[in-house]
Amino acid sequence: MTKGKTITLLDSTSEPWELLEEPGRCPMRVRAVNYPRFIEPTANHPSTQQEVRLDSPIDKLLMSVSNFAAELERAKASQRTRDALQVKAQRGYVVGGVMFGYRNVPVLGDGGQRSHVVREIREDEAATVRRIFTMVGAGTGLRKIAQTLNVEGLRSPRARAGRHHSWAASSIRAVLFNRLYKGEVVWGHQEA
């Protein structure tokens, strides 16, 4: 080996190491700290990958431009999704999850593919929602309502596998303050 030269090696785990040799000292193998490694798909064969080296300012510029283009595409995809959901919400279609008191029913379009989803009232759960509003109107507290519904064994909004299966004051409050139960469809609202 030539003295005074630095040789960059890759060990079996593909980690960068440097072999440092100085005149009058034993050779030392040290881990290279400032060694950026990036792997990206090749242009001709996306299933294969190649290591991208940032050895020159041009390489770094090209990587920055590539990252910028990817970020622009992510932003455009996000905006397209939001626009499509807004159109569905304006038409009265479901754009969220399942609501207590309703079931989501897919509507099939041409070719038997799902066109959109609409809400349909589930009478058993809707009766519970109406009962909650009636009890609140009569002056019953949230805790007492939750206890009554639990004693009667009525299904709660989150009665799914792995979740708590009973009513709580917080779930009663969530029903009371949900604008959908007042007939208002809200989409795009973000809590501040």
C-alpha positions in Angstrom: 0.0 0.0 0.0 1.1 3.5 -0.7 1.8 5.7 2.3 0.0 9.0 2.8 -3.0 8.0 0.7 -6.6 7.6 1.8 -8.5 4.7 0.3 -12.3 4.5 0.7 -13.6 0.9 1.3 -17.0 -0.7 1.7 -17.1 -3.6 4.1 -19.6 -6.6 3.9 -22.4 -4.5 5.4 -21.9 -1.8 2.8 -20.8 0.7 5.4 -18.2 3.2 4.3 -14.8 2.9 6.0 -11.5 4.7 5.3 -8.1 3.2 5.6 -5.8 5.9 6.8 -2.1 5.5 6.5 0.4 8.1 7.7 4.2 8.0 7.6 5.6 6.5 10.8 2.2 5.3 12.1 0.3 2.0 11.9 -2.5 2.0 9.3 -5.9 2.7 10.9 -9.4 1.8 9.7 -12.0 4.4 10.6 -15.6 5.0 9.7 -16.2 7.8 7.2 -18.4 10.3 8.9 -19.3 12.7 6.0 -20.2 10.0 3.4 -23.7 10.6 2.0 -25.3 7.6 0.3 -28.5 7.7 -1.7 -30.1 4.8 -3.5 -32.6 5.5 -6.3 -34.3 3.5 -9.0 -32.6 3.5 -12.4 -34.3 5.3 -15.2 -34.5 2.3 -17.6 -35.3 -0.3 -15.0 -37.3 1.1 -12.0 -37.1 -2.3 -10.2 -33.3 -2.1 -10.0 -31.5 0.5 -7.9 -28.2 2.3 -8.1 -26.2 4.3 -5.7 -26.2 8.0 -6.3 -23.0 9.7 -5.4 -22.8 13.4 -4.5 -19.1 13.9 -5.4 -19.5 17.1 -7.3 -21.6 20.3 -7.0 -23.4 19.2 -10.2 -24.4 15.9 -8.6 -25.7 17.8 -5.6 -27.7 20.3 -7.9 -29.2 17.4 -9.8 -30.3 15.7 -6.6 -31.9 18.9 -5.4 -33.7 19.4 -8.6 -34.9 15.8 -8.5 -36.2 16.2 -4.9 -37.9 19.5 -5.8 -39.7 17.8 -8.7 -40.8 15.0 -6.4 -42.1 17.5 -3.9 -44.1 19.3 -6.6 -45.7 16.1 -7.7 -46.7 15.2 -4.1 -48.3 18.6 -3.7 -50.2 18.2 -7.0 -51.4 14.8 -6.0 -52.6 16.1 -2.7 -54.4 19.0 -4.3 -56.1 16.6 -6.9 -57.3 14.4 -4.0 -58.6 17.3 -2.1 -60.4 18.7 -5.2 -62.0 15.3 -5.9 -63.2 15.0 -2.3 -64.6 18.5 -2.4 -66.7 17.8 -5.5 -68.1 14.6 -3.8 -68.9 16.5 -0.7 -70.7 19.2 -2.7 -72.8 16.5 -4.4 -73.8 15.2 -0.9 -71.7 12.0 -1.2 -69.8 10.5 1.8 -66.2 11.6 1.9 -65.5 10.4 5.5 -65.8 7.3 7.5 -68.8 5.6 9.0 -71.0 7.6 11.4 -73.1 6.2 14.3 -76.7 6.0 13.2 -75.8 5.6 9.5 -74.4 3.0 7.2 -72.3 3.8 4.1 -73.9 2.4 1.0 -71.8 2.2 -2.3 -73.6 3.3 -5.4 -72.5 1.5 -8.5 -72.0 3.3 -11.8 -71.4 2.1 -15.3 -69.6 -1.3 -15.6 -70.6 -2.2 -12.0 -67.8 -0.1 -10.5 -68.4 1.9 -7.4 -69.2 5.5 -8.4 -69.7 7.0 -4.9 -71.0 6.3 -1.4 -74.2 7.7 0.3 -75.4 7.5 3.9 -78.4 5.5 4.8 -80.0 5.7 8.2 -79.7 2.6 10.5 -82.9 2.7 12.5 -81.6 0.8 15.5 -78.7 3.3 16.0 -80.8 6.3 14.9 -83.3 5.5 17.7 -80.4 5.7 20.2 -79.3 9.1 18.8 -82.9 10.4 19.0 -83.2 9.1 22.6 -79.9 10.9 23.6 -81.3 14.3 22.3 -84.6 13.6 24.1 -82.9 12.9 27.4 -80.7 16.0 27.1 -83.9 18.0 26.3 -85.4 16.6 29.5 -82.4 17.9 31.5 -80.6 14.5 32.1 -76.8 14.9 32.5 -74.3 13.3 30.1 -73.1 10.8 32.7 -76.6 9.7 33.6 -77.4 9.2 29.9 -74.3 7.1 29.4 -75.1 4.9 32.5 -78.7 4.4 31.3 -77.6 3.4 27.8 -75.1 1.0 29.2 -77.6 -0.6 31.6 -79.9 -1.1 28.6 -77.1 -2.6 26.6 -77.4 -0.3 23.7 -74.6 -0.4 21.1 -72.1 2.4 21.3 -70.5 4.3 18.4 -67.1 2.5 18.9 -68.3 -1.0 19.6 -65.7 -2.7 17.4 -63.1 -5.4 18.1 -60.4 -4.1 20.4 -62.3 -1.0 21.5 -64.2 -0.1 24.6 -67.8 -1.3 24.2 -69.7 1.1 26.4 -71.1 4.6 26.4 -69.2 7.4 28.2 -70.1 11.0 28.8 -67.6 12.0 26.1 -69.3 9.8 23.5 -72.7 11.3 24.4 -71.1 14.8 24.0 -69.7 13.8 20.6 -73.1 12.8 19.4 -74.7 16.1 20.7 -72.1 18.3 19.0 -71.9 16.4 15.7 -73.4 18.7 13.1 -74.4 15.8 10.9 -77.2 14.9 13.4 -78.6 18.4 12.9 -78.7 17.9 9.1 -75.6 19.8 8.3 -72.9 18.2 6.2 -69.5 19.6 7.0 -66.4 18.9 4.9 -62.9 20.4 5.0 -63.3 21.8 8.5 -60.1 21.8 10.5 -59.8 22.4 14.2 -57.6 25.4 15.1 
